[in-house]
Amino acid sequence: MKSLEELKAIRDRVKSSVDIREDNSNKIRVVVGMATCGIAAGARPVLAAFTEEVAKRGLHNVTVTQTGCIGICQYEPVVEIFDADGNKTTYVKMTAEKVAKVVTDHLVNGNVVTEYTIGSINMK
């Protein structure tokens, strides 16, 4: 980024494709845990990858946001996806590389990627 105009163009592009302020009643919400533990575990690239992938695919029914601590620090980075009915799927140990599969399978086709969910973790 070399100028204020370039920064404004980036802001406008992202804002137009992922608007977190509009009504979410019929939308899918992707929430990335961005507390200290999540950031330390690599949540920033995960958040960026979701934002980019959703924008690239033009998924206007998907909102990508961040939150603080989700409470399961040992499984960070954690991503929660809420469908339009309010059902929640919790993805754990996420990476930027896993994001494309979650977007394709879960957000586009409605199929949870079970091998990335908290249910796939041995909780012993």
Beta strands, then each sheet from edge to edge (+ up, - down):
strand 1: 28-33
strand 2: 62-67
strand 3: 79-82
strand 4: 88-91
sheet 1: 2+ 1+ 3- 4+
end
